[in-house]
Structure formats: structure tokens, C-alpha cells
Amino acid sequence: MDAFVRVTAIGILLLACAAGAAESIVPIEEEPQHRLKFQNQHVRLFDVLLPPGYKGQWHFHVNDGVFVNIEAAQTREQVLGADAADRPPRIIGDTYFFGYGKKPKIHRVDNIGNSSYRVTDTEIVHGCGTFAQVKDGEGQTLILENERVRVTRVMLAPGERLSLHPPCGMLVSVSGGKLAINGPGGEEQIAFNPAGFKWRDQSTPLDVVNAGSEPFHAVDIVIK
């Protein structure tokens, strides 16, 4: 944990004490269903899976993050100091950015639906450097862009190919499927489950081909 995040976390805990929180509050990685699946100097990827009836633990976010919905269910969120609010099921594939670096958050989320709720959270820990202007290819649609990330939706029919932008990024699979990926080490074939992911860190675009028999739906998060 770097100095800024440490100071921010201390501030959050002081805020929690001032708000009179009666239960323990933990960092995101200690919330039982926020499962850390990948981390390096640039990102941490959490696979959040709340089964029906799950009661979330208070936890805090201090890093900006891009969230991708994988499984939909009705949930109930409570932000520290506010009343709980029910949330309708989000659409599978919905993607959104939260600027927790500037506005940290303490909350808990319960699954009040009849099916699992699943979302990935790609936390941005440290940028990747210069990001040049790019042109999206066929099968790629811009979702959002800001000073931290550029996020696109990837929809590839069987046999279709696409180049993913450098310098580094996280490809998150929504549908599952199979990709043939042509990188610096040669071709690699990867079978993705929903919420599967592929990190890249290279100076040139990464060529991918849908090597499966079904359409491939993913979200690509370029870290600036």
C-alpha cells in the first residue's frame, strides 16, 4: 500500500469512527466475496460474486475502478451514514467507472435477488504511461474515456479479428469464448469463462481472433 492510499485509508477509518459504525470495516480485498484474481504494479482485478441472500461486509474503496457486470440480480447497497437503497438488476455487460481515488467510499452490498450477482472490478493502481490517440476497429465501440482509462466494448463473430490498443490493458470476458492471441511470444489460444481476463503490457497493438464457434463479448480497459 503506497503512502497516499495508506493516508486515505486512515482517513476513511476516522470517518467511520465519527459516523459511529458499529461493525468492522475492512479493505476491499478483505471483504469475503471480493476475490482478488490478479495484481501487478498497474492494476488489481477483483471478481465479485454474491450468491442469493449474501449479506455484505462493510468495506472501503480508495482506488479508481472500472466495473463490468457479469451476472445480474437485485441488490441492496448501503453507504456509510446513509439509508440502504435497493438496486434493480443491472444489464449484463454494463460497464462503469468510479473515481474512488478522489472520492473514497465505504459501503456494503447485499444480494436480495434469487440469482447470483457478479461483477468484475479492475482497480487502477498506477498508470502505464503515454497514451496516443487511437482508432477503434470493426467490432469495437467506445464506452467511456477519461484521464485514467479508455474503455471499449468488443463484439467479435467467429473468425473475426481485432487489434487491442497499447500500452497496457485488461480484457474482461463477458460471454466466455475462445480467442487466438498473437503477441510478442507468438500465438496463444485462451478459453475464457465469463469474468475471465487477459492482461497485456506491450508497446504495440495486440492482435486477437475469435477462435470459437459463438460470438465473443468482452470489455477492454486500456490503462493510461
C-alpha positions in Angstrom: 0.0 0.0 0.0 1.6 3.3 -1.1 1.7 6.4 1.2 -1.3 8.1 -0.4 -3.5 5.1 -0.1 -2.4 4.5 3.4 -3.2 8.0 4.5 -6.5 7.8 2.7 -7.4 4.5 4.4 -6.6 6.1 7.8 -8.9 9.0 6.9 -11.6 6.6 6.0 -11.4 4.7 9.3 -11.5 8.0 11.2 -14.6 8.9 9.2 -16.1 5.6 10.0 -15.5 6.2 13.7 -17.0 9.6 13.5 -20.1 8.1 11.8 -20.5 5.7 14.6 -20.1 2.5 12.6 -20.8 -0.4 15.0 -19.4 -3.2 12.7 -15.8 -3.7 11.5 -14.8 -2.0 8.2 -12.2 -3.8 6.0 -10.3 -3.0 2.8 -11.9 -4.3 -0.4 -9.6 -7.3 -0.5 -10.8 -8.5 2.9 -14.5 -8.5 2.0 -15.1 -12.3 1.7 -16.8 -12.3 -1.8 -14.4 -9.7 -3.4 -11.9 -12.2 -4.7 -8.6 -10.8 -5.8 -7.7 -12.7 -9.1 -4.8 -10.6 -10.5 -2.5 -7.9 -9.4 0.6 -6.1 -10.6 2.1 -2.6 -10.4 -0.7 -1.2 -12.6 -4.0 -2.9 -11.6 -5.8 -5.2 -9.3 -8.7 -7.3 -10.6 -11.4 -8.4 -8.3 -14.1 -11.0 -9.2 -17.1 -10.1 -7.0 -19.6 -12.9 -6.7 -22.5 -12.5 -4.3 -24.8 -15.6 -4.0 -28.5 -15.2 -3.3 -29.1 -14.0 0.2 -25.5 -12.9 0.8 -25.1 -10.1 3.4 -22.1 -8.0 2.5 -19.5 -6.7 4.9 -18.6 -3.0 5.3 -15.6 -2.3 3.1 -13.8 0.7 1.6 -12.6 1.6 -1.9 -9.7 4.0 -2.4 -8.6 3.3 -6.0 -10.4 4.3 -9.2 -12.0 1.3 -10.8 -13.8 0.0 -13.9 -16.7 -2.3 -13.2 -18.2 -4.8 -15.7 -21.4 -6.6 -14.9 -21.3 -10.4 -15.5 -24.4 -11.8 -13.7 -27.5 -9.7 -12.9 -29.5 -9.8 -9.6 -31.4 -7.3 -7.4 -29.1 -5.9 -4.7 -29.3 -3.6 -1.8 -26.5 -1.0 -1.1 -25.8 0.9 2.0 -23.3 3.7 2.0 -21.9 4.6 5.4 -24.0 7.3 7.0 -27.0 6.8 4.7 -30.0 4.5 4.5 -29.9 1.3 2.5 -31.3 1.5 -1.1 -32.5 -1.3 -3.3 -30.9 -1.5 -6.8 -32.7 -3.2 -9.7 -30.7 -5.8 -11.7 -28.1 -4.3 -13.9 -27.8 -5.4 -17.5 -25.2 -8.0 -18.2 -22.2 -6.2 -19.9 -23.0 -2.8 -18.3 -19.7 -1.0 -17.6 -19.0 2.0 -15.5 -16.1 3.9 -13.9 -16.0 5.1 -10.2 -13.4 7.7 -9.3 -12.7 6.4 -5.8 -9.2 7.9 -5.9 -10.7 11.4 -5.4 -13.8 10.3 -3.5 -13.3 7.2 -1.4 -16.3 5.2 -0.4 -17.4 2.9 2.4 -20.4 0.7 1.7 -21.8 -2.8 1.9 -23.9 -4.7 -0.7 -26.4 -7.4 -0.1 -27.8 -9.8 -2.8 -31.6 -9.7 -2.2 -32.4 -11.4 -5.5 -32.9 -15.1 -6.5 -29.8 -15.4 -8.6 -26.1 -14.7 -8.2 -24.8 -11.1 -8.6 -21.3 -10.9 -10.3 -19.2 -8.0 -11.3 -15.5 -7.5 -12.0 -13.6 -4.5 -10.6 -10.4 -3.5 -12.4 -8.7 -1.2 -9.9 -6.2 1.3 -11.4 -3.2 1.4 -9.1 -0.6 3.1 -11.3 -0.8 4.4 -14.9 1.1 2.9 -17.8 2.5 6.0 -19.4 1.9 7.9 -22.7 -1.3 7.0 -24.5 -1.5 8.0 -28.2 -4.8 8.8 -30.0 -6.2 5.6 -31.5 -8.8 4.5 -34.0 -11.1 1.7 -33.0 -11.6 -1.2 -35.4 -14.7 -3.1 -36.5 -16.2 -4.9 -33.6 -15.0 -2.3 -31.0 -17.2 0.5 -29.6 -16.1 3.2 -27.2 -17.9 3.0 -23.8 -16.1 5.7 -21.8 -12.9 7.7 -21.7 -11.2 9.9 -19.1 -7.8 10.8 -17.8 -7.3 7.3 -16.3 -8.7 4.8 -18.8 -10.2 4.3 -22.3 -12.8 1.5 -22.3 -14.3 -0.2 -25.3 -16.9 -3.0 -25.9 -15.6 -5.8 -28.0 -18.1 -7.9 -30.1 -16.5 -10.5 -32.4 -18.2 -13.1 -34.5 -16.5 -16.4 -35.1 -13.4 -15.8 -37.2 -13.4 -12.0 -36.8 -10.2 -10.3 -35.6 -9.3 -7.1 -33.8 -6.2 -5.2 -32.6 -6.3 -4.1 -29.0 -4.7 -0.8 -28.2 -1.4 -0.4 -26.3 0.4 0.5 -24.0 -1.3 -1.9 -21.5 -4.8 -3.0 -20.7 -7.2 -5.6 -19.2 -9.6 -7.5 -21.4 -12.5 -8.8 -19.4 -14.7 -11.5 -20.9 -18.5 -11.1 -20.5 -19.8 -14.0 -22.5 -16.9 -16.5 -22.4 -15.4 -18.0 -25.5 -12.1 -18.8 -27.2 -9.5 -16.3 -28.5 -6.4 -16.8 -30.6 -4.0 -14.1 -29.4 -0.9 -13.1 -31.4 1.6 -11.4 -29.0 5.4 -11.0 -28.8 5.8 -14.6 -27.8 3.7 -16.0 -30.7 0.2 -17.2 -30.9 -1.7 -18.3 -27.8 -5.2 -19.8 -27.6 -7.2 -19.0 -24.5 -10.6 -20.3 -23.4 -12.4 -17.7 -21.4 -15.2 -18.2 -18.9 -17.5 -15.3 -18.1 -15.4 -12.9 -15.9 -12.2 -14.4 -17.4 -9.5 -11.9 -18.3 -6.2 -11.2 -20.1 -3.7 -8.6 -19.1 -1.3 -7.1 -21.7 1.7 -4.8 -21.4 3.4 -4.0 -24.7 4.3 -1.2 -27.0 2.4 -2.5 -30.0 -1.3 -3.4 -30.5 -2.3 -7.0 -29.5 -4.0 -9.0 -32.4 -6.9 -11.2 -31.3 -9.2 -13.6 -33.3 -12.4 -15.2 -32.2 -11.4 -18.8 -32.5 -14.6 -20.2 -31.1 -18.0 -21.1 -32.6 -20.0 -18.4 -30.8 -19.9 -14.6 -30.7 -17.4 -13.3 -28.2 -18.4 -10.3 -25.9 -15.8 -8.6 -23.8 -14.8 -5.2 -22.4 -11.3 -3.8 -23.0 -9.8 -1.4 -20.4 -6.8 0.5 -21.6 -4.8 2.0 -18.7 -3.4 5.4 -19.5 
